[in-house]
Amino acid sequence: MIFGAAAFWKANERVKERALELLLTHGINHVDVAASYGEAEDHVGLWMERHRDRFFLATKTGERTYEPAWAELQRSLQRLQVDSVDLWQLHNLVDEDEWSKAMGAGGALEAAIEARDQGLVRFIGVTGHGVTVAAMHRRSLERFPFDSVLLPLNYTMLQNQAYATDFAELVEMCRQRGVAIQTIKSLAVGDWGEKERTTRTWYDALSEQSDVDLAVHWVLGHEGVFLNSSSDLGLLEKIVDAAERYQVSPSGADMEAMASRTAMSPLFT
């Protein structure tokens, strides 16, 4: 399990320290943040000042060309109060034009390679959202040996047959090449639409413990994947609780019943 520090977009000291205590108590040692997550890098940086050796630290850049990406990495290192990060990721790289720019001459990938060569980052990854992301990640891996990928995995996403096929092919490629598979949006119900917002996620998310259990256990039933926690700190304890009690993946019938009862719909189409 990975702590998704997007939950620290805005946070106060009390909440931040409670989250830290939870991670340390339960042995969650991977923190995933990004330069674009509001105040998150600053908050995580205060942890790193005291506990750098306890965490695998990952951040991201949304820049697509060398100089802005390099500058953003320097800001991230400063905000995180570290000399290096364990994983630096090209953030949400799914648009064709942006992909060509980032992966081409003078692109953000060149900044990542230089940063790795200088010891500023240990590993290089790529992330993304949407129904084309699995196919785009395969394309990225054909261009460069990334160490990790990050993309959505939840029950309704895999009811999209095209996405399910792309996801399975990506997983097989990653297993053959030793690439880490990080997943997000495990609790997604769908867009808020006209519904009253009850969580701090940008999408409607499951919040009842029994539903969280099903969603988390379903993701963990996919061998070899990491599960990234929600951007709502209020759900963190429930996700940790569910992950620690995981034994077997729920049946398709159980997941279909929950999807029907909670009116789940694909977050990305």
HUNOR-V825275 format. One record per pair of residues at least 4 apart in sequence whose ideal C-beta (glycine too) atoms are under 6 Angstrom apart, sorted by the first residue. I is the first residue (numbers start at 1). J is the second residue. If there is no record, write none. Layout:
# HUNOR-V825275
I | J
I | J
This chain:
# HUNOR-V825275
1 | 28
1 | 227
1 | 243
2 | 30
2 | 32
2 | 226
2 | 228
3 | 23
3 | 28
3 | 31
3 | 229
4 | 32
4 | 228
4 | 229
4 | 231
5 | 31
5 | 33
5 | 40
5 | 44
6 | 37
6 | 231
7 | 231
7 | 233
8 | 40
8 | 43
9 | 37
9 | 38
9 | 40
10 | 38
10 | 39
11 | 15
11 | 16
11 | 43
15 | 233
16 | 43
19 | 233
20 | 47
21 | 25
23 | 28
26 | 240
29 | 55
29 | 56
30 | 56
31 | 44
31 | 55
31 | 57
32 | 58
32 | 228
33 | 37
33 | 40
33 | 41
33 | 44
33 | 59
34 | 59
34 | 60
34 | 91
35 | 61
35 | 72
35 | 76
36 | 62
39 | 43
41 | 76
41 | 79
41 | 80
42 | 79
44 | 80
45 | 79
45 | 80
45 | 81
47 | 51
48 | 52
48 | 80
48 | 81
48 | 82
49 | 81
56 | 86
57 | 85
57 | 86
58 | 87
59 | 76
59 | 85
60 | 89
60 | 91
61 | 69
61 | 72
61 | 91
62 | 91
63 | 68
63 | 69
63 | 72
63 | 108
64 | 98
64 | 101
64 | 102
64 | 108
65 | 106
65 | 107
66 | 106
66 | 110
66 | 111
69 | 108
69 | 111
70 | 111
73 | 115
76 | 80
77 | 82
84 | 119
84 | 120
85 | 121
86 | 122
87 | 123
87 | 125
88 | 112
88 | 121
89 | 125
89 | 127
90 | 102
90 | 108
90 | 126
91 | 127
92 | 128
92 | 129
93 | 99
93 | 102
93 | 126
93 | 128
94 | 128
94 | 130
94 | 132
94 | 133
94 | 136
99 | 103
100 | 104
101 | 107
102 | 107
102 | 108
102 | 109
103 | 107
103 | 109
103 | 143
112 | 124
115 | 120
115 | 121
116 | 121
123 | 147
124 | 146
124 | 147
125 | 146
125 | 147
125 | 148
126 | 140
126 | 146
126 | 149
127 | 150
128 | 133
128 | 151
130 | 268
131 | 163
131 | 268
132 | 136
133 | 151
134 | 151
134 | 166
134 | 167
134 | 170
135 | 166
137 | 149
137 | 170
138 | 170
138 | 173
141 | 146
141 | 173
148 | 180
148 | 182
150 | 182
152 | 157
152 | 184
152 | 185
153 | 183
153 | 219
154 | 185
154 | 186
154 | 188
155 | 218
155 | 255
155 | 259
156 | 264
156 | 266
157 | 163
158 | 164
163 | 167
174 | 179
174 | 181
181 | 225
182 | 226
182 | 228
183 | 219
183 | 225
183 | 227
184 | 228
186 | 215
186 | 216
186 | 219
186 | 227
187 | 205
187 | 206
187 | 215
187 | 230
188 | 203
188 | 267
189 | 204
189 | 262
189 | 264
190 | 204
190 | 265
190 | 267
192 | 197
192 | 204
199 | 205
199 | 207
199 | 232
200 | 232
201 | 205
201 | 230
201 | 231
201 | 232
203 | 267
206 | 211
206 | 212
206 | 215
209 | 238
211 | 258
212 | 216
212 | 238
212 | 242
213 | 217
213 | 242
214 | 250
214 | 258
216 | 239
216 | 242
216 | 243
217 | 246
217 | 249
217 | 250
218 | 249
218 | 250
218 | 255
219 | 227
220 | 246
221 | 249
229 | 236
229 | 239
230 | 235
235 | 239
250 | 254
250 | 255
258 | 262
259 | 264
